[in-house]
């Protein structure tokens, strides 16, 4: 038996990927709009500046229903990632 040690970040990524996989397999509908932290996690980026740049350049859609409350459209993030995927 092999025992491995995971950092907190690795453990959290593992749990998040398992939850996402279970949602897909169980047919759970994903949210259309997510906050900045969820958008960054989904895109696997760590920089808020990168997220802001994508938003400011119109590469991903966002909504601002309240001051200082930004939401990002997951469909537009998927489109952005697909446009930049290597073939």
C-alpha positions as CSV (number, residue, x, y, z in Angstrom):
1,X,0.0,0.0,0.0
2,X,1.3,3.4,-1.0
3,X,0.5,6.5,1.1
4,X,0.7,9.9,-0.5
5,X,0.6,13.3,1.1
6,X,-1.3,16.2,-0.5
7,X,-1.0,19.9,0.1
8,X,-4.1,21.8,1.0
9,X,-4.3,23.2,-2.5
10,X,-3.9,19.8,-4.1
11,X,-6.6,18.3,-1.8
12,X,-9.0,21.2,-2.6
13,X,-8.5,20.7,-6.3
14,X,-9.1,17.0,-6.0
15,X,-12.3,17.6,-4.1
16,X,-13.5,20.2,-6.6
17,X,-12.8,18.0,-9.5
18,X,-14.7,15.1,-7.9
19,X,-17.7,17.4,-7.1
20,X,-17.7,18.6,-10.7
21,X,-17.5,15.1,-12.1
22,X,-20.3,13.9,-9.9
23,X,-22.5,16.8,-10.9
24,X,-21.9,16.0,-14.6
25,X,-22.5,12.3,-14.1
26,X,-25.7,12.9,-12.1
27,X,-27.0,15.4,-14.6
28,X,-26.8,18.4,-12.3
29,X,-27.2,21.7,-14.1
30,X,-24.3,24.1,-13.6
31,X,-24.7,27.7,-12.7
32,X,-24.6,30.1,-15.7
33,X,-23.1,32.9,-13.7
34,X,-20.2,32.5,-11.2
35,X,-18.2,34.9,-9.1
36,X,-14.6,35.8,-9.8
37,X,-13.1,33.2,-7.6
38,X,-15.1,30.4,-9.2
39,X,-14.3,31.8,-12.7
40,X,-10.6,31.8,-11.8
41,X,-10.7,28.3,-10.4
42,X,-12.6,27.1,-13.5
43,X,-10.0,28.6,-15.8
44,X,-7.2,27.5,-13.5
45,X,-5.7,31.0,-13.3
46,X,-4.5,32.6,-10.0
47,X,-4.3,36.2,-11.1
48,X,-7.2,38.6,-10.6
49,X,-5.4,40.9,-13.0
50,X,-5.7,38.3,-15.8
51,X,-9.4,37.8,-15.1
52,X,-9.9,41.6,-15.2
53,X,-7.9,41.8,-18.5
54,X,-10.1,39.2,-20.1
55,X,-13.2,41.0,-18.9
56,X,-11.9,44.5,-20.0
57,X,-10.9,43.3,-23.5
58,X,-14.4,41.7,-24.0
59,X,-13.0,38.2,-24.2
60,X,-15.4,36.9,-21.6
61,X,-18.9,38.1,-20.7
62,X,-19.7,39.5,-17.2
63,X,-22.5,41.1,-15.4
64,X,-22.4,43.6,-12.6
65,X,-25.8,43.4,-10.8
66,X,-24.5,45.4,-7.8
67,X,-21.5,47.7,-7.2
68,X,-18.4,45.7,-6.6
69,X,-20.2,42.4,-7.4
70,X,-19.1,40.9,-10.7
71,X,-20.4,37.7,-12.2
72,X,-18.9,35.8,-15.1
73,X,-20.7,33.8,-17.8
74,X,-19.4,30.2,-17.8
75,X,-20.6,29.7,-21.4
76,X,-18.5,32.6,-22.6
77,X,-15.5,31.2,-20.6
78,X,-16.0,27.9,-22.3
79,X,-16.1,29.6,-25.7
80,X,-12.9,31.5,-24.9
81,X,-11.1,28.3,-23.8
82,X,-12.3,26.4,-26.9
83,X,-11.1,29.2,-29.2
84,X,-7.6,29.0,-27.7
85,X,-7.4,25.2,-27.6
86,X,-4.7,23.5,-29.6
87,X,-6.0,21.3,-32.4
